Amino acid sequence: MNATLDHVMMRVEDLDATLDWYGDHLDYEEKGRWEADTFTNVYLGPEDVHEEGALLEITYNHDDRSYELGDAWGHIAVRVEDVYDAYEQLMDEGVEDYRDPDSCGGSYAFVKDPDGHEVEIVERDYGAPWSIDHTMIRVEDADESLGWYTRKLEYEHTGRWESDTFANYFMKPEGAADEAMAVELTYNYDGRTYELGDAWGHLAVRADDLQDDWATLMERDAEDYRDPESCDNRYAFTKDADGHEIEVIERDD
């Protein structure tokens, strides 16, 4: 399988406010849009996003519903050259002060978008400024989750951090570019459980061939949540070990 991470989807309550926030503060531009009768999807990213880089999918439902963040999804992280300079820039632009670099040991920081989704700022020496570095999700059984991403999607470890109370595991397809988005699995040692909420939607992975890759997932006992036929053979959905939705989508060039 290819399984490069293609995008992460989040739901928002005010489309214009969200597009303005990501455009004004992260220099994101619209890469694509899909208008349906009941919802709108907009894909955002930096101007020079890498060919293996991931986009942010914004979903706006037209019925004015509200959303719960839950705690099973953590954040997206975006790349900058200098976390202090980037955070100061955001503060000068009027972004709310959430977790500054000093409170995070000087190596990262956090802000929130208009809907409360957390955005981590991390220093990287590769990738376009503000491009998505990783998406963090929380898991209840590290061994089971690591096994799921390893067996189902053929991912490998690209980094790990073990502390006294939790562990972070970064996963990507074997041979993925540095600029590709990783998934960060966070495991807390205290046995807590998590609520998915509905403000976060899914992670999407690229398929070389939707039908073939879906068949491979089924052979590996992935959950048959929404098969290609139920999605007009345009995409499909499975779920990881903790119930996070994983979209499988075939992309052209």
C-alpha positions as CSV (number, residue, x, y, z in Angstrom):
1,M,0.0,0.0,0.0
2,N,0.9,3.6,-0.4
3,A,-1.0,5.0,2.6
4,T,0.7,8.4,2.5
5,L,-1.4,10.7,4.7
6,D,-3.4,12.9,2.4
7,H,-5.3,15.2,4.7
8,V,-6.9,15.6,8.1
9,M,-10.5,16.7,8.3
10,M,-12.1,19.0,10.9
11,R,-15.6,20.4,11.2
12,V,-16.2,24.1,11.8
13,E,-19.2,26.2,12.7
14,D,-18.3,29.4,10.7
15,L,-16.7,28.6,7.4
16,D,-15.7,32.2,6.6
17,A,-14.1,32.8,10.0
18,T,-12.1,29.6,9.7
19,L,-10.9,30.3,6.2
20,D,-9.9,33.8,7.2
21,W,-8.0,32.5,10.3
22,Y,-5.9,30.0,8.4
23,G,-5.4,32.3,5.5
24,D,-4.4,35.4,7.6
25,H,-2.2,33.6,10.2
26,L,-0.8,30.5,8.4
27,D,-0.8,31.8,4.9
28,Y,-3.0,28.9,3.7
29,E,-4.7,29.1,0.3
30,E,-7.6,27.2,-1.0
31,K,-6.5,24.1,-2.9
32,G,-10.0,22.7,-3.7
33,R,-13.6,22.9,-2.8
34,W,-16.7,20.6,-3.0
35,E,-20.1,22.2,-2.7
36,A,-22.9,19.8,-1.8
37,D,-26.6,20.5,-1.0
38,T,-26.0,20.2,2.8
39,F,-22.3,20.8,3.3
40,T,-19.1,22.4,1.9
41,N,-15.6,20.9,2.0
42,V,-12.6,23.2,1.5
43,Y,-9.0,22.0,1.2
44,L,-6.3,24.3,2.5
45,G,-2.5,24.3,2.6
46,P,0.6,26.4,2.0
47,E,1.2,27.7,-1.5
48,D,4.2,25.3,-2.1
49,V,3.0,22.2,-0.2
50,H,5.2,19.2,-1.0
51,E,3.8,16.5,-3.3
52,E,3.7,14.1,-0.3
53,G,2.5,16.9,2.0
54,A,-0.9,16.8,3.6
55,L,-3.8,19.3,3.4
56,L,-6.3,20.4,5.9
57,E,-9.9,19.6,5.0
58,I,-12.5,22.0,6.4
59,T,-16.1,20.7,6.6
60,Y,-18.9,23.1,7.1
61,N,-22.5,21.7,7.5
62,H,-25.2,24.1,6.3
63,D,-27.6,23.3,9.2
64,D,-25.7,25.5,11.8
65,R,-25.0,22.5,14.1
66,S,-22.4,22.8,16.8
67,Y,-19.7,20.3,17.7
68,E,-17.9,18.7,20.6
69,L,-14.1,18.4,20.5
70,G,-13.8,15.4,22.7
71,D,-10.3,14.3,23.8
72,A,-9.5,11.4,21.6
73,W,-8.1,13.8,19.0
74,G,-5.3,16.1,20.1
75,H,-4.0,18.6,17.6
76,I,-2.4,19.3,14.2
77,A,1.2,20.5,14.2
78,V,2.6,23.0,11.7
79,R,6.2,23.6,10.8
80,V,8.2,26.8,11.4
81,E,11.8,27.8,11.4
82,D,11.8,29.5,14.8
83,V,9.0,28.8,17.3
84,Y,9.6,32.0,19.2
85,D,9.5,34.2,16.1
86,A,6.4,32.4,14.8
87,Y,4.6,32.6,18.1
88,E,5.4,36.3,18.5
89,Q,4.1,36.9,14.9
90,L,0.8,35.2,15.8
91,M,0.5,37.2,19.0
92,D,1.1,40.4,17.0
93,E,-1.7,39.4,14.7
94,G,-4.1,39.0,17.5
95,V,-4.2,35.2,17.9
96,E,-5.1,34.2,21.5
97,D,-2.2,33.3,23.8
98,Y,-2.8,29.7,24.7
99,R,0.6,27.9,25.4
100,D,3.7,30.0,24.7
101,P,7.1,28.5,23.9
102,D,8.5,29.1,27.4
103,S,5.6,27.1,29.0
104,C,6.5,24.2,26.6
105,G,10.2,24.1,27.3
106,G,11.1,26.3,24.4
107,S,10.7,23.7,21.7
108,Y,7.1,24.1,20.7
109,A,3.9,26.1,21.4
110,F,0.2,25.9,20.9
111,V,-2.6,28.2,19.7
112,K,-6.3,27.5,18.9
113,D,-8.3,28.1,15.8
114,P,-11.8,29.8,16.0
115,D,-13.4,26.4,16.8
116,G,-11.0,25.4,19.5
117,H,-8.9,22.9,17.5
118,E,-5.4,23.0,18.9
119,V,-2.6,23.9,16.5
120,E,0.9,23.0,17.7
121,I,3.9,25.0,16.3
122,V,7.1,23.0,15.9
123,E,10.5,23.8,14.6
124,R,11.6,21.9,11.5
125,D,14.4,22.5,9.0
126,Y,12.3,21.0,6.1
127,G,8.9,21.6,4.6
128,A,7.1,24.8,3.7
129,P,6.4,27.2,6.5
130,W,3.2,26.3,8.3
131,S,2.8,23.0,6.5
132,I,1.3,20.2,8.5
133,D,3.9,18.1,10.3
134,H,1.7,15.7,12.1
135,T,-1.7,15.0,13.6
136,M,-1.9,13.8,17.2
137,I,-4.5,11.3,18.3
138,R,-4.8,9.6,21.7
139,V,-5.0,5.8,22.1
140,E,-6.0,3.5,24.9
141,D,-3.7,0.6,24.1
142,A,-0.3,1.5,22.6
143,D,0.6,-2.1,21.6
144,E,-2.7,-2.6,19.8
145,S,-2.6,0.8,18.1
146,L,1.0,0.4,17.0
147,G,0.1,-3.0,15.6
148,W,-2.8,-1.6,13.7
149,Y,-0.9,1.1,11.9
150,T,2.0,-1.3,11.3
151,R,0.0,-4.2,9.9
152,K,-2.9,-2.5,8.3
153,L,-1.1,0.5,6.7
154,E,2.5,-0.8,6.7
155,Y,3.7,2.2,8.8
156,E,7.0,2.4,10.6
157,H,8.3,4.4,13.6
158,T,9.9,7.7,12.7
159,G,10.3,8.9,16.3
160,R,9.2,8.1,19.8
161,W,9.3,9.9,23.2
162,E,8.8,8.0,26.5
163,S,8.2,10.0,29.6
164,D,7.2,9.1,33.2
165,T,3.4,9.4,32.4
166,F,3.0,9.0,28.7
167,A,4.6,8.0,25.4
168,N,4.4,9.6,21.9
169,Y,4.9,7.4,18.8
170,F,5.3,8.9,15.4
171,M,4.3,6.8,12.4
172,K,4.6,7.1,8.6
173,P,4.7,4.8,5.6
174,E,8.1,3.3,5.0
175,G,10.2,5.6,2.8
176,A,7.9,8.6,3.2
177,A,9.4,12.0,2.6
178,D,10.3,14.2,5.6
179,E,7.6,16.6,4.4
180,A,4.9,14.0,4.6
181,M,2.6,14.3,7.5
182,A,3.0,11.8,10.4
183,V,0.4,10.5,12.8
184,E,1.4,10.9,16.4
185,L,0.0,8.3,18.7
186,T,-0.2,9.5,22.3
187,Y,-0.5,6.8,25.0
188,N,-1.1,7.9,28.7
189,Y,-0.1,5.3,31.2
190,D,-3.0,5.8,33.6
191,G,-5.5,3.7,31.7
192,R,-7.8,6.6,30.9
193,T,-10.5,6.4,28.2
194,Y,-11.4,9.0,25.6
195,E,-14.3,10.5,23.8
196,L,-14.1,11.0,20.1
197,G,-16.4,14.0,19.8
198,D,-17.4,15.2,16.4
199,A,-15.4,18.4,15.8
200,W,-12.6,16.2,14.3
201,G,-13.5,14.0,11.4
202,H,-10.9,11.7,10.0
203,L,-7.4,11.1,8.7
204,A,-7.2,10.3,5.0
205,V,-4.6,8.0,3.3
206,R,-3.8,7.8,-0.4
207,A,-4.4,4.6,-2.3
208,D,-2.6,3.6,-5.4
209,D,-5.8,1.7,-6.4
210,L,-8.9,2.1,-4.2
211,Q,-10.3,-1.4,-4.9
212,D,-7.1,-3.2,-4.5
213,D,-6.0,-1.4,-1.4
214,W,-9.4,-1.8,0.2
215,A,-9.2,-5.6,-0.5
216,T,-5.8,-5.6,1.2
217,L,-7.2,-3.9,4.2
218,M,-10.1,-6.4,4.4
219,E,-7.6,-9.3,4.2
220,R,-5.8,-7.7,7.1
221,D,-9.0,-7.6,9.1
222,A,-9.5,-3.9,9.1
223,E,-13.0,-2.8,10.0
224,D,-15.4,-2.6,7.0
225,Y,-17.0,0.7,8.0
226,R,-17.9,2.2,4.6
227,D,-16.8,0.2,1.6
228,P,-16.0,1.8,-1.8
229,E,-19.4,0.8,-3.3
230,S,-21.3,2.7,-0.5
231,C,-19.2,5.8,-1.4
232,D,-19.8,5.7,-5.1
233,N,-16.4,4.1,-5.6
234,R,-14.7,7.4,-4.9
235,Y,-13.3,6.7,-1.4
236,A,-13.9,4.4,1.5
237,F,-13.6,4.4,5.3
238,T,-12.3,2.1,8.0
239,K,-11.5,2.7,11.6
240,D,-8.4,2.3,13.6
241,A,-8.2,0.4,16.9
242,D,-9.5,3.3,18.9
243,G,-12.4,4.2,16.5
244,H,-10.7,7.1,14.7
245,E,-12.0,7.2,11.1
246,I,-9.5,6.5,8.3
247,E,-10.5,7.5,4.8
248,V,-8.9,5.7,1.9
249,I,-8.9,7.8,-1.2
250,E,-7.4,7.4,-4.6
251,R,-5.7,10.6,-6.0
252,D,-4.6,11.4,-9.5
253,D,-1.5,13.5,-10.1
